[in-house]
Amino acid sequence: MHVEKVKKYVASSLLCSVVMLHSLAMAAMGATGADKGGARQGLFVLSVLLGAMAVAGVRLINKRSLVTPWFLVAPVIPSLVYYLVLWR
């Protein structure tokens, strides 16, 4: 495997893991503790946006088109967190 390909894999995995960790933390915080004003909805929206930015960043690192169905994954992960925390 070429060094450039390995660099792209490492950068993509680091970006995805760090940003998705923050996205999950925001979704969990919104589902458990934020009841002031619109904080719950705001944290959910921010976690979805962070997920979309992670997908966009990985696509840009690998020099792929930004038009992809992978953007549908961004709202799924925070929604699963909300389901598991609030309704289970």
N, C-alpha and C positions, 0 to 999 in steps of 0.2 A: 504494500500500500504506500502511496506517495505521502510525503510529509505534509503537503498542502491539504490533502483530504483528511488526514488525522487532525490537523489544526482546526479544520471546519467542524469535525465531529466533537472535538473537545470544547470549542467555543459554543457550539449549539447546545451541548448538554449542560454546560455551566449556566448559560443564559436561561435555558428552560427550567432547570432545577431551582435556581435562585428566584426567578420571577414567579414561578408557580408556587413556591413556598410562601412568598408574600401574598399571593392571590388567595391561597387557602387560608392563611392566617386572617386576612381581612374578612373572608366569608364566614369563618368561624367566630370572629369577634362580633360581626353583625348579627349572627344567629343567636349568640348567647348573651351578650351584655349591653349592646347599644340600643337604648330605648328613648333617647332624647331627640325630639324633633324628627327629622328624616334621616337619622344616622344609620338606621338599619338598611334602608333602601340605598342610601349613598355608599355604604361600604360594599353592598352587593354589586352596585354598578361599577365601582372602582375595581373590585376583584374581577369582574368580567372584562373590563378594559385592560387590566394587567395581563390577563390570559391572552387577549387578542394581540397585545404588544409582544408577548413572548412568541406567539406563532409568527408574527410579522418579522421579528428579529431573526428567528431561525431561518425563515425564507430568504431574508436579505443576506445573511451570512453565507448561505449556500447558493446565492445568485439565482434564485428561482422567482417565478412570477408570484405576485402577492394575491392574485385571484385564485383561491383554493377553497375547497370545502373544509379544510382544517380549521377555519375560523368558527365553525359550528361547535368545536370542542370547547371554546372559551366560555360560553354560558353553561355548559354541561357540568363542569367540575364544581363551580360554586353552587349550582342547583343541587347537586348531590350532597354537598356539605350541609346546605339548608335542610334537605330532607332528612338526613341522618341525625342532625342535631335537634330539629324542632319536632319532627313527627315520628320519631322512633322512641 
